[in-house]
Amino acid sequence: MKNTVLITLMTLLIHTGLSAQTAIIAHRGAWKNTNAPQNSLASLKAAIDQKVWGSEFDVHLTKDDVLVVNHDHDFYGIEIEESTYQELLAKAHPNGEKIPTVEEYLKAGMDQKVTKLIYELKTSRVSKERTLKAAELSIAAVKKMKAEKMVEYIAFDWDACLKLKSLNKKALVHYLNGDKTPAEVKAAKLSGVDYHFNVFKKNPTWIKEFKALKLKTNVWTVNTEEDMNLFIKEKIDYITTDQPELLKSILNK
């Protein structure tokens, strides 16, 4: 019995120690130093190859209700929300890849168990209804792909965050916009926040306040060594960066 208790305590200490270190999230995959297009399957693979904690990607809804992965509202000049998926296939990334659907992207990310898939639901420029429909379809797509354990959601739209959480109470959902206090995020039963670094700089107590409420903290998009060291010192949970290689070298010092 004593041995069992000792092993349990040691396991908890090990996991506590591991979780205390800031983790790396590659912003739009690992692209800046790999020459892979942002939000491409190639940049996802590069992030996975680097064994970062997470790889962020951006999701839009096409005119014919297909979820696709791309940061901008247009794909090389074709407006995503005003176009069908087939129309988007007229263009390609410089490496020849077509715009990936969410299902294609998730399938590629599910070939491993190390790197989490950080699913950013983009806010529709057409209507609130389209944003919320994208939230519904996102939950359905992740469930269909059996990717629930690998996916965490982020969104700028507060109502979208609430919608995602209402559709799957076990989903990990983090708010991006930076205008909600720790108490407000806790009351909404979200999992945490992913705020721009200037938000945390203007509210220097928030990281500790979020942590005290057992909410996760992430900061974007941190690309300088100075800011990386600042947030590591603050013991933030995650840093989202275009420079995962630099951040890894700092954490490994």
C-alpha positions in Angstrom: 0.0 0.0 0.0 2.8 2.4 0.9 4.6 1.6 -2.4 1.4 2.4 -4.3 1.0 5.7 -2.6 4.7 6.6 -3.2 4.5 5.7 -6.9 1.3 7.8 -7.2 2.9 10.8 -5.5 6.0 10.5 -7.7 3.9 10.3 -10.9 2.0 13.5 -9.8 5.2 15.3 -9.1 6.6 14.3 -12.5 3.5 15.4 -14.4 3.4 18.7 -12.4 7.0 19.4 -13.3 6.3 18.7 -17.0 3.2 20.8 -17.1 5.0 23.7 -15.4 7.2 24.4 -18.5 5.8 26.7 -21.2 4.8 24.7 -24.2 5.2 25.6 -27.9 2.4 26.1 -30.4 3.5 26.6 -34.0 1.4 29.4 -35.5 -0.1 28.2 -38.8 2.3 25.2 -38.6 6.0 25.4 -38.9 6.5 27.6 -42.0 8.8 30.5 -41.5 12.0 28.5 -41.4 10.9 25.5 -43.5 9.6 27.3 -46.6 6.3 25.4 -46.3 3.2 27.5 -47.1 1.3 28.7 -44.0 -1.7 26.5 -43.0 -0.6 23.8 -45.5 -0.3 20.1 -44.8 3.4 20.6 -45.3 3.6 23.2 -42.5 1.6 20.9 -40.3 4.0 18.0 -41.0 7.0 20.3 -40.3 5.5 21.2 -36.9 4.8 17.5 -36.1 8.4 16.7 -37.1 9.6 19.3 -34.6 7.5 17.6 -31.9 6.0 20.9 -30.8 3.1 20.7 -28.3 0.6 22.1 -30.7 0.1 23.4 -34.3 -2.4 26.1 -34.9 -4.6 26.3 -38.1 -7.3 28.6 -39.3 -10.7 27.5 -40.6 -13.3 29.2 -42.8 -16.6 28.1 -44.2 -17.2 28.2 -48.0 -20.3 29.3 -49.8 -21.4 25.6 -50.1 -20.7 24.8 -46.4 -17.3 23.1 -46.7 -14.8 23.8 -43.9 -11.4 24.7 -45.3 -8.0 25.6 -43.8 -6.5 29.0 -44.6 -5.6 32.1 -42.7 -6.9 35.0 -44.9 -10.5 35.3 -46.0 -9.3 34.8 -49.6 -7.2 32.0 -51.0 -4.8 33.6 -53.5 -7.4 36.1 -54.5 -10.5 33.9 -54.4 -12.9 35.0 -51.6 -13.6 31.8 -49.5 -17.0 32.7 -48.2 -18.2 33.8 -51.6 -17.0 30.7 -53.4 -17.7 27.0 -53.5 -15.0 24.5 -52.6 -14.6 23.5 -56.2 -14.0 27.1 -57.2 -11.2 27.3 -54.6 -9.4 24.4 -56.3 -8.6 26.7 -59.2 -5.7 28.0 -57.1 -2.9 26.2 -55.2 -0.1 26.9 -52.7 3.4 27.4 -54.2 4.2 23.8 -53.3 1.3 22.5 -55.4 -1.0 21.7 -52.5 -4.7 22.6 -53.0 -6.5 24.3 -50.1 -7.1 21.5 -47.5 -10.5 20.7 -46.1 -10.8 20.4 -42.4 -11.2 16.6 -42.7 -8.1 16.3 -44.8 -6.1 18.4 -42.3 -7.4 16.5 -39.3 -6.6 13.2 -41.0 -3.0 14.3 -41.5 -2.7 15.4 -37.9 -4.2 12.2 -36.6 -1.2 10.1 -37.8 0.6 11.0 -34.5 -0.2 11.5 -30.9 2.3 14.2 -29.8 1.3 17.5 -31.4 -2.2 18.9 -30.6 -4.3 20.4 -33.3 -5.2 24.0 -32.4 -8.4 24.7 -34.4 -9.0 28.5 -34.9 -12.5 29.1 -36.1 -12.4 32.3 -38.1 -15.2 34.9 -37.7 -17.4 35.2 -40.8 -17.5 38.5 -42.6 -20.9 37.6 -44.0 -23.0 37.2 -40.8 -23.0 36.0 -37.2 -25.2 33.1 -38.4 -22.5 31.9 -40.7 -19.9 32.0 -37.8 -22.2 29.9 -35.6 -23.0 27.5 -38.5 -19.2 27.0 -38.9 -19.0 26.2 -35.2 -21.7 23.5 -35.5 -20.0 22.0 -38.6 -16.7 22.1 -36.8 -17.8 20.1 -33.8 -19.5 17.6 -36.2 -16.3 17.3 -38.4 -14.0 16.7 -35.4 -16.4 14.1 -34.0 -16.7 12.4 -37.4 -12.9 12.2 -37.6 -12.7 10.9 -33.9 -10.3 13.8 -33.3 -11.8 15.1 -30.0 -8.8 14.2 -27.9 -6.3 15.9 -30.3 -8.2 19.1 -31.0 -8.5 22.3 -28.9 -10.6 25.3 -30.2 -9.8 29.0 -30.3 -12.0 31.8 -31.6 -12.2 35.6 -31.6 -16.0 35.5 -31.6 -17.3 35.1 -28.0 -20.6 33.6 -29.2 -18.8 31.1 -31.3 -16.8 30.0 -28.2 -20.0 29.6 -26.2 -21.5 27.7 -29.1 -18.6 25.3 -29.4 -18.7 24.6 -25.7 -22.5 24.1 -25.7 -22.2 21.5 -28.5 -19.5 19.6 -26.7 -19.1 20.3 -23.0 -15.9 18.4 -22.9 -14.3 20.4 -25.7 -11.4 22.6 -24.7 -12.3 26.1 -25.9 -10.2 29.2 -25.5 -11.1 32.9 -26.3 -8.9 35.0 -28.4 -10.2 38.6 -28.5 -8.6 39.9 -25.3 -11.6 41.8 -23.9 -12.8 39.4 -21.3 -11.6 39.3 -17.7 -10.5 36.1 -15.9 -13.8 36.2 -14.0 -15.8 36.5 -17.2 -14.0 33.6 -18.9 -14.4 31.4 -15.8 -18.2 32.3 -15.5 -18.6 31.2 -19.2 -17.0 27.8 -18.4 -14.5 28.2 -21.1 -11.1 26.4 -20.8 -8.9 29.5 -20.9 -7.7 32.3 -23.2 -5.3 32.9 -26.0 -4.6 36.6 -25.9 -2.2 38.9 -27.9 0.9 39.7 -26.0 0.0 43.4 -25.7 -3.2 42.4 -23.7 -1.1 40.6 -21.1 1.4 43.5 -21.0 -1.4 45.9 -20.3 -2.9 43.6 -17.7 0.2 42.3 -15.9 -1.7 40.4 -13.2 -4.0 38.5 -15.6 -1.8 35.4 -16.2 -1.7 34.8 -12.4 -5.4 35.5 -12.1 -6.3 33.1 -14.9 -4.1 30.4 -13.4 -5.6 30.9 -9.9 -9.0 30.2 -11.6 -7.5 27.0 -13.1 -7.8 28.4 -16.6 -5.2 27.9 -19.3 -3.1 30.8 -20.7 -1.8 31.2 -24.2 -0.2 34.2 -25.8 0.1 35.1 -29.5 2.1 35.8 -31.7 5.4 35.9 -29.9 8.4 36.0 -32.2 11.2 37.8 -30.3 13.6 36.3 -27.8 12.8 39.2 -25.4 9.1 38.5 -25.3 9.6 34.7 -25.2 11.7 35.1 -22.1 9.2 37.5 -20.6 6.3 35.1 -20.9 8.4 32.0 -19.9 9.3 33.9 -16.7 5.6 34.6 -16.2 5.1 30.8 -16.5 2.4 31.1 -19.2 1.1 27.7 -20.3 1.6 28.1 -24.0 3.4 30.5 -26.4 2.1 30.6 -30.0 4.9 31.6 -32.4 6.1 31.8 -36.0 9.5 30.9 -34.6 9.1 27.5 -32.9 12.7 26.6 -33.5 13.9 29.7 -31.6 11.5 29.2 -28.7 12.6 25.5 -28.4 16.2 26.6 -28.2 15.4 29.1 -25.4 13.4 26.5 -23.5 16.2 23.9 -23.8 18.8 26.2 -22.3 
